[in-house]
Amino acid sequence: MEAYTAYSAREILIPDTGAVQTDLERLFAQLFTVLTTTPAGTAMAGIMSEAQSDDQLAQNFYENFIASRQAIVLKILERGVERGELRSDCTI
C-alpha cells in the first residue's frame, strides 16, 4: 500500500481549473486511469479485497488511501465555496 500511495502522490495531481465540477471530473478521471491501467490498480484491488476481512489492513487502507482522497475532494469543495460556486452554508 505504501508503494501505491507514493506512486499516486506523484501521479494524482489536484486539479485547479477554477470550476468544482471540472476539478472533480479530472480528479476522478486520474484516479480511474491509475486504478484501471497500471499494476498499482491491480494491487489496490487485492488490498481492497483483503481489507474486507482484515480489520488492521482496513484501518491502514483508510488512513493511507481513503483519507488522503477525501482531503483532496474537501480541498476542491472548499475552493468552490471560496469562489462562490457552492453555498457557504453547505455541509462538506
MIVEX-556010 format. One record per residue: residue number from 1; residue in three letters; x, y negated, z negated of N, C-alpha, C in turn. Coordinates in nm, 3 decimals. Example, Ala and Ser with C-alpha at 12.3 -4.5 7.8 and 13.67 -1.06 7.14 Angstrom:
2
<node pos="1" code="ALA" n_east="1.319" n_north="0.569" n_up="-0.780" ca_east="1.230" ca_north="0.450" ca_up="-0.780" c_east="1.320" c_north="0.330" c_up="-0.780"/>
<node pos="2" code="SER" n_east="1.285" n_north="0.225" n_up="-0.708" ca_east="1.367" ca_north="0.106" ca_up="-0.714" c_east="1.290" c_north="-0.003" c_up="-0.787"/>
//
This chain:
92
<node pos="1" code="MET" n_east="0.082" n_north="0.118" n_up="0.000" ca_east="0.000" ca_north="0.000" ca_up="0.000" c_east="0.087" c_north="-0.125" c_up="0.000"/>
<node pos="2" code="GLU" n_east="0.199" n_north="-0.118" n_up="-0.070" ca_east="0.288" ca_north="-0.233" ca_up="-0.073" c_east="0.341" c_north="-0.266" c_up="0.066"/>
<node pos="3" code="ALA" n_east="0.368" n_north="-0.162" n_up="0.145" ca_east="0.416" ca_north="-0.185" ca_up="0.282" c_east="0.311" c_north="-0.255" c_up="0.365"/>
<node pos="4" code="TYR" n_east="0.185" n_north="-0.212" n_up="0.353" ca_east="0.079" ca_north="-0.278" ca_up="0.430" c_east="0.062" c_north="-0.422" c_up="0.384"/>
<node pos="5" code="THR" n_east="0.064" n_north="-0.443" n_up="0.254" ca_east="0.047" ca_north="-0.579" ca_up="0.201" c_east="0.157" c_north="-0.670" c_up="0.254"/>
<node pos="6" code="ALA" n_east="0.280" n_north="-0.622" n_up="0.255" ca_east="0.391" ca_north="-0.702" ca_up="0.308" c_east="0.373" c_north="-0.726" c_up="0.457"/>
<node pos="7" code="TYR" n_east="0.332" n_north="-0.622" n_up="0.531" ca_east="0.311" ca_north="-0.636" ca_up="0.675" c_east="0.200" c_north="-0.736" c_up="0.704"/>
<node pos="8" code="SER" n_east="0.089" n_north="-0.722" n_up="0.634" ca_east="-0.025" ca_north="-0.810" ca_up="0.663" c_east="0.002" c_north="-0.954" c_up="0.620"/>
<node pos="9" code="ALA" n_east="0.086" n_north="-0.972" n_up="0.519" ca_east="0.121" ca_north="-1.108" ca_up="0.479" c_east="0.192" c_north="-1.180" c_up="0.593"/>
<node pos="10" code="ARG" n_east="0.270" n_north="-1.104" n_up="0.671" ca_east="0.339" ca_north="-1.163" ca_up="0.786" c_east="0.245" c_north="-1.178" c_up="0.904"/>
<node pos="11" code="GLU" n_east="0.155" n_north="-1.082" n_up="0.923" ca_east="0.074" ca_north="-1.075" ca_up="1.044" c_east="-0.061" c_north="-1.145" c_up="1.033"/>
<node pos="12" code="ILE" n_east="-0.119" n_north="-1.152" n_up="0.914" ca_east="-0.250" ca_north="-1.213" ca_up="0.897" c_east="-0.230" c_north="-1.359" c_up="0.856"/>
<node pos="13" code="LEU" n_east="-0.262" n_north="-1.447" n_up="0.949" ca_east="-0.248" ca_north="-1.590" ca_up="0.925" c_east="-0.382" c_north="-1.647" c_up="0.881"/>
<node pos="14" code="ILE" n_east="-0.378" n_north="-1.748" n_up="0.796" ca_east="-0.501" ca_north="-1.812" ca_up="0.753" c_east="-0.537" c_north="-1.917" c_up="0.858"/>
<node pos="15" code="PRO" n_east="-0.643" n_north="-1.892" n_up="0.934" ca_east="-0.680" ca_north="-1.987" ca_up="1.038" c_east="-0.726" c_north="-2.121" c_up="0.979"/>
<node pos="16" code="ASP" n_east="-0.699" n_north="-2.227" n_up="1.049" ca_east="-0.748" ca_north="-2.360" ca_up="1.008" c_east="-0.780" c_north="-2.438" c_up="1.135"/>
<node pos="17" code="THR" n_east="-0.895" n_north="-2.404" n_up="1.193" ca_east="-0.937" ca_north="-2.466" ca_up="1.318" c_east="-1.020" c_north="-2.591" c_up="1.297"/>
<node pos="18" code="GLY" n_east="-1.061" n_north="-2.614" n_up="1.173" ca_east="-1.150" ca_north="-2.726" ca_up="1.145" c_east="-1.295" c_north="-2.685" c_up="1.140"/>
<node pos="19" code="ALA" n_east="-1.324" n_north="-2.557" n_up="1.158" ca_east="-1.461" ca_north="-2.507" ca_up="1.154" c_east="-1.465" c_north="-2.375" c_up="1.078"/>
<node pos="20" code="VAL" n_east="-1.550" n_north="-2.368" n_up="0.977" ca_east="-1.560" ca_north="-2.248" ca_up="0.894" c_east="-1.591" c_north="-2.125" c_up="0.979"/>
<node pos="21" code="GLN" n_east="-1.690" n_north="-2.136" n_up="1.065" ca_east="-1.730" ca_north="-2.019" ca_up="1.144" c_east="-1.614" c_north="-1.968" c_up="1.229"/>
<node pos="22" code="THR" n_east="-1.544" n_north="-2.057" n_up="1.295" ca_east="-1.431" ca_north="-2.017" ca_up="1.380" c_east="-1.319" c_north="-1.959" c_up="1.296"/>
<node pos="23" code="ASP" n_east="-1.291" n_north="-2.021" n_up="1.180" ca_east="-1.186" ca_north="-1.968" ca_up="1.092" c_east="-1.219" c_north="-1.825" c_up="1.048"/>
<node pos="24" code="LEU" n_east="-1.344" n_north="-1.801" n_up="1.008" ca_east="-1.382" ca_north="-1.667" ca_up="0.964" c_east="-1.377" c_north="-1.568" c_up="1.079"/>
<node pos="25" code="GLU" n_east="-1.424" n_north="-1.610" n_up="1.197" ca_east="-1.417" ca_north="-1.521" ca_up="1.314" c_east="-1.274" c_north="-1.482" c_up="1.344"/>
<node pos="26" code="ARG" n_east="-1.184" n_north="-1.578" n_up="1.341" ca_east="-1.042" ca_north="-1.549" ca_up="1.370" c_east="-0.979" c_north="-1.462" c_up="1.263"/>
<node pos="27" code="LEU" n_east="-1.010" n_north="-1.489" n_up="1.138" ca_east="-0.956" ca_north="-1.408" ca_up="1.029" c_east="-1.000" c_north="-1.263" c_up="1.044"/>
<node pos="28" code="PHE" n_east="-1.131" n_north="-1.243" n_up="1.063" ca_east="-1.182" ca_north="-1.106" ca_up="1.072" c_east="-1.133" c_north="-1.037" c_up="1.199"/>
<node pos="29" code="ALA" n_east="-1.114" n_north="-1.112" n_up="1.306" ca_east="-1.058" ca_north="-1.053" ca_up="1.428" c_east="-0.915" c_north="-1.005" c_up="1.404"/>
<node pos="30" code="GLN" n_east="-0.837" n_north="-1.085" n_up="1.330" ca_east="-0.699" ca_north="-1.045" ca_up="1.296" c_east="-0.700" c_north="-0.918" c_up="1.212"/>
<node pos="31" code="LEU" n_east="-0.783" n_north="-0.917" n_up="1.109" ca_east="-0.790" ca_north="-0.800" ca_up="1.021" c_east="-0.834" c_north="-0.677" c_up="1.099"/>
<node pos="32" code="PHE" n_east="-0.935" n_north="-0.693" n_up="1.183" ca_east="-0.985" ca_north="-0.582" ca_up="1.264" c_east="-0.873" c_north="-0.528" c_up="1.354"/>
<node pos="33" code="THR" n_east="-0.800" n_north="-0.617" n_up="1.416" ca_east="-0.692" ca_north="-0.575" ca_up="1.505" c_east="-0.586" c_north="-0.496" c_up="1.429"/>
<node pos="34" code="VAL" n_east="-0.543" n_north="-0.547" n_up="1.317" ca_east="-0.441" ca_north="-0.477" ca_up="1.238" c_east="-0.493" c_north="-0.341" c_up="1.191"/>
<node pos="35" code="LEU" n_east="-0.618" n_north="-0.338" n_up="1.145" ca_east="-0.672" ca_north="-0.214" ca_up="1.090" c_east="-0.704" c_north="-0.110" c_up="1.197"/>
<node pos="36" code="THR" n_east="-0.721" n_north="-0.152" n_up="1.321" ca_east="-0.761" ca_north="-0.056" ca_up="1.425" c_east="-0.653" c_north="-0.027" c_up="1.528"/>
<node pos="37" code="THR" n_east="-0.544" n_north="-0.101" n_up="1.527" ca_east="-0.445" ca_north="-0.081" ca_up="1.634" c_east="-0.303" c_north="-0.058" c_up="1.584"/>
<node pos="38" code="THR" n_east="-0.285" n_north="-0.050" n_up="1.455" ca_east="-0.149" ca_north="-0.033" ca_up="1.402" c_east="-0.143" c_north="0.088" c_up="1.308"/>
<node pos="39" code="PRO" n_east="-0.026" n_north="0.141" n_up="1.288" ca_east="-0.011" ca_north="0.250" ca_up="1.190" c_east="-0.054" c_north="0.206" c_up="1.049"/>
<node pos="40" code="ALA" n_east="-0.039" n_north="0.080" n_up="1.021" ca_east="-0.081" ca_north="0.030" ca_up="0.889" c_east="-0.231" c_north="0.050" c_up="0.869"/>
<node pos="41" code="GLY" n_east="-0.307" n_north="0.034" n_up="0.976" ca_east="-0.451" ca_north="0.055" ca_up="0.966" c_east="-0.486" c_north="0.199" c_up="0.935"/>
<node pos="42" code="THR" n_east="-0.416" n_north="0.290" n_up="0.997" ca_east="-0.437" ca_north="0.433" ca_up="0.972" c_east="-0.404" c_north="0.465" c_up="0.826"/>
<node pos="43" code="ALA" n_east="-0.296" n_north="0.409" n_up="0.778" ca_east="-0.257" ca_north="0.430" ca_up="0.638" c_east="-0.362" c_north="0.373" c_up="0.544"/>
<node pos="44" code="MET" n_east="-0.416" n_north="0.256" n_up="0.577" ca_east="-0.518" ca_north="0.194" ca_up="0.491" c_east="-0.643" c_north="0.279" c_up="0.485"/>
<node pos="45" code="ALA" n_east="-0.681" n_north="0.343" n_up="0.596" ca_east="-0.799" ca_north="0.431" ca_up="0.596" c_east="-0.778" c_north="0.545" c_up="0.496"/>
<node pos="46" code="GLY" n_east="-0.658" n_north="0.600" n_up="0.493" ca_east="-0.627" ca_north="0.706" ca_up="0.398" c_east="-0.630" c_north="0.657" c_up="0.255"/>
<node pos="47" code="ILE" n_east="-0.576" n_north="0.539" n_up="0.234" ca_east="-0.576" ca_north="0.482" ca_up="0.098" c_east="-0.718" c_north="0.457" c_up="0.051"/>
<node pos="48" code="MET" n_east="-0.801" n_north="0.401" n_up="0.139" ca_east="-0.940" ca_north="0.374" ca_up="0.100" c_east="-1.014" c_north="0.504" c_up="0.068"/>
<node pos="49" code="SER" n_east="-0.986" n_north="0.608" n_up="0.144" ca_east="-1.048" ca_north="0.737" ca_up="0.119" c_east="-1.006" c_north="0.792" c_up="-0.017"/>
<node pos="50" code="GLU" n_east="-0.877" n_north="0.789" n_up="-0.044" ca_east="-0.826" ca_north="0.839" ca_up="-0.171" c_east="-0.874" c_north="0.756" c_up="-0.289"/>
<node pos="51" code="ALA" n_east="-0.891" n_north="0.627" n_up="-0.268" ca_east="-0.933" ca_north="0.538" ca_up="-0.377" c_east="-1.074" c_north="0.571" c_up="-0.426"/>
<node pos="52" code="GLN" n_east="-1.151" n_north="0.641" n_up="-0.344" ca_east="-1.287" ca_north="0.680" ca_up="-0.385" c_east="-1.286" c_north="0.774" c_up="-0.505"/>
<node pos="53" code="SER" n_east="-1.179" n_north="0.850" n_up="-0.520" ca_east="-1.174" ca_north="0.947" ca_up="-0.629" c_east="-1.057" c_north="0.924" c_up="-0.725"/>
<node pos="54" code="ASP" n_east="-0.985" n_north="0.815" n_up="-0.708" ca_east="-0.870" ca_north="0.785" ca_up="-0.794" c_east="-0.885" c_north="0.643" c_up="-0.846"/>
<node pos="55" code="ASP" n_east="-0.926" n_north="0.632" n_up="-0.971" ca_east="-0.954" ca_north="0.500" ca_up="-1.030" c_east="-0.832" c_north="0.409" c_up="-1.031"/>
<node pos="56" code="GLN" n_east="-0.715" n_north="0.464" n_up="-1.059" ca_east="-0.593" ca_north="0.382" ca_up="-1.062" c_east="-0.561" c_north="0.329" c_up="-0.923"/>
<node pos="57" code="LEU" n_east="-0.573" n_north="0.413" n_up="-0.822" ca_east="-0.550" ca_north="0.371" ca_up="-0.685" c_east="-0.653" c_north="0.268" c_up="-0.643"/>
<node pos="58" code="ALA" n_east="-0.778" n_north="0.288" n_up="-0.684" ca_east="-0.884" ca_north="0.193" ca_up="-0.651" c_east="-0.852" c_north="0.055" c_up="-0.711"/>
<node pos="59" code="GLN" n_east="-0.806" n_north="0.053" n_up="-0.835" ca_east="-0.770" ca_north="-0.073" ca_up="-0.901" c_east="-0.653" c_north="-0.138" c_up="-0.828"/>
<node pos="60" code="ASN" n_east="-0.553" n_north="-0.059" n_up="-0.793" ca_east="-0.436" ca_north="-0.111" ca_up="-0.722" c_east="-0.478" c_north="-0.164" c_up="-0.585"/>
<node pos="61" code="PHE" n_east="-0.565" n_north="-0.092" n_up="-0.516" ca_east="-0.615" ca_north="-0.135" ca_up="-0.385" c_east="-0.688" c_north="-0.269" c_up="-0.397"/>
<node pos="62" code="TYR" n_east="-0.771" n_north="-0.281" n_up="-0.499" ca_east="-0.842" ca_north="-0.407" ca_up="-0.520" c_east="-0.744" c_north="-0.521" c_up="-0.545"/>
<node pos="63" code="GLU" n_east="-0.650" n_north="-0.499" n_up="-0.635" ca_east="-0.558" ca_north="-0.605" ca_up="-0.672" c_east="-0.464" c_north="-0.645" c_up="-0.558"/>
<node pos="64" code="ASN" n_east="-0.422" n_north="-0.549" n_up="-0.477" ca_east="-0.323" ca_north="-0.576" ca_up="-0.373" c_east="-0.381" c_north="-0.602" c_up="-0.235"/>
<node pos="65" code="PHE" n_east="-0.505" n_north="-0.567" n_up="-0.212" ca_east="-0.562" ca_north="-0.586" ca_up="-0.079" c_east="-0.690" c_north="-0.669" c_up="-0.083"/>
<node pos="66" code="ILE" n_east="-0.789" n_north="-0.621" n_up="-0.155" ca_east="-0.920" ca_north="-0.688" ca_up="-0.155" c_east="-0.910" c_north="-0.829" c_up="-0.214"/>
<node pos="67" code="ALA" n_east="-0.847" n_north="-0.842" n_up="-0.328" ca_east="-0.841" ca_north="-0.973" ca_up="-0.395" c_east="-0.772" c_north="-1.078" c_up="-0.307"/>
<node pos="68" code="SER" n_east="-0.666" n_north="-1.039" n_up="-0.237" ca_east="-0.596" ca_north="-1.136" ca_up="-0.153" c_east="-0.683" c_north="-1.178" c_up="-0.034"/>
<node pos="69" code="ARG" n_east="-0.761" n_north="-1.084" n_up="0.021" ca_east="-0.851" ca_north="-1.119" ca_up="0.132" c_east="-0.965" c_north="-1.207" c_up="0.083"/>
<node pos="70" code="GLN" n_east="-1.014" n_north="-1.180" n_up="-0.038" ca_east="-1.118" ca_north="-1.265" ca_up="-0.096" c_east="-1.065" c_north="-1.407" c_up="-0.115"/>
<node pos="71" code="ALA" n_east="-0.940" n_north="-1.419" n_up="-0.158" ca_east="-0.881" ca_north="-1.551" ca_up="-0.179" c_east="-0.871" c_north="-1.628" c_up="-0.047"/>
<node pos="72" code="ILE" n_east="-0.840" n_north="-1.559" n_up="0.062" ca_east="-0.833" ca_north="-1.625" ca_up="0.192" c_east="-0.971" c_north="-1.675" c_up="0.234"/>
<node pos="73" code="VAL" n_east="-1.072" n_north="-1.590" n_up="0.218" ca_east="-1.208" ca_north="-1.631" ca_up="0.254" c_east="-1.252" c_north="-1.748" c_up="0.166"/>
<node pos="74" code="LEU" n_east="-1.222" n_north="-1.742" n_up="0.037" ca_east="-1.256" ca_north="-1.851" ca_up="-0.054" c_east="-1.192" c_north="-1.982" c_up="-0.009"/>
<node pos="75" code="LYS" n_east="-1.065" n_north="-1.976" n_up="0.030" ca_east="-0.995" ca_north="-2.096" ca_up="0.076" c_east="-1.065" c_north="-2.155" c_up="0.200"/>
<node pos="76" code="ILE" n_east="-1.103" n_north="-2.068" n_up="0.293" ca_east="-1.172" ca_north="-2.115" ca_up="0.413" c_east="-1.305" c_north="-2.180" c_up="0.376"/>
<node pos="77" code="LEU" n_east="-1.379" n_north="-2.118" n_up="0.286" ca_east="-1.508" ca_north="-2.174" ca_up="0.245" c_east="-1.491" c_north="-2.306" c_up="0.169"/>
<node pos="78" code="GLU" n_east="-1.390" n_north="-2.313" n_up="0.084" ca_east="-1.364" ca_north="-2.438" ca_up="0.011" c_east="-1.329" c_north="-2.551" c_up="0.107"/>
<node pos="79" code="ARG" n_east="-1.252" n_north="-2.521" n_up="0.211" ca_east="-1.221" ca_north="-2.624" ca_up="0.311" c_east="-1.350" c_north="-2.669" c_up="0.381"/>
<node pos="80" code="GLY" n_east="-1.441" n_north="-2.575" n_up="0.403" ca_east="-1.569" ca_north="-2.610" ca_up="0.464" c_east="-1.650" c_north="-2.704" c_up="0.377"/>
<node pos="81" code="VAL" n_east="-1.646" n_north="-2.683" n_up="0.246" ca_east="-1.714" ca_north="-2.774" ca_up="0.153" c_east="-1.648" c_north="-2.910" c_up="0.159"/>
<node pos="82" code="GLU" n_east="-1.515" n_north="-2.914" n_up="0.156" ca_east="-1.442" ca_north="-3.041" ca_up="0.160" c_east="-1.472" c_north="-3.120" c_up="0.288"/>
<node pos="83" code="ARG" n_east="-1.491" n_north="-3.049" n_up="0.400" ca_east="-1.519" ca_north="-3.116" ca_up="0.528" c_east="-1.667" c_north="-3.148" c_up="0.546"/>
<node pos="84" code="GLY" n_east="-1.750" n_north="-3.101" n_up="0.454" ca_east="-1.893" ca_north="-3.126" ca_up="0.466" c_east="-1.967" c_north="-3.026" c_up="0.553"/>
<node pos="85" code="GLU" n_east="-1.901" n_north="-2.921" n_up="0.595" ca_east="-1.967" ca_north="-2.817" ca_up="0.675" c_east="-2.061" c_north="-2.732" c_up="0.589"/>
<node pos="86" code="LEU" n_east="-2.022" n_north="-2.713" n_up="0.466" ca_east="-2.103" ca_north="-2.636" ca_up="0.372" c_east="-2.147" c_north="-2.729" c_up="0.260"/>
<node pos="87" code="ARG" n_east="-2.265" n_north="-2.701" n_up="0.209" ca_east="-2.316" ca_north="-2.785" ca_up="0.100" c_east="-2.226" c_north="-2.771" c_up="-0.023"/>
<node pos="88" code="SER" n_east="-2.208" n_north="-2.881" n_up="-0.092" ca_east="-2.121" ca_north="-2.880" ca_up="-0.210" c_east="-2.180" c_north="-2.800" c_up="-0.325"/>
<node pos="89" code="ASP" n_east="-2.311" n_north="-2.775" n_up="-0.323" ca_east="-2.373" ca_north="-2.700" ca_up="-0.432" c_east="-2.390" c_north="-2.552" c_up="-0.400"/>
<node pos="90" code="CYS" n_east="-2.332" n_north="-2.507" n_up="-0.288" ca_east="-2.342" ca_north="-2.363" ca_up="-0.257" c_east="-2.247" c_north="-2.285" c_up="-0.346"/>
<node pos="91" code="THR" n_east="-2.287" n_north="-2.165" n_up="-0.379" ca_east="-2.206" ca_north="-2.079" ca_up="-0.462" c_east="-2.112" c_north="-2.000" c_up="-0.372"/>
<node pos="92" code="ILE" n_east="-1.982" n_north="-2.019" n_up="-0.395" ca_east="-1.886" ca_north="-1.946" ca_up="-0.310" c_east="-1.796" c_north="-1.859" c_up="-0.391"/>
//
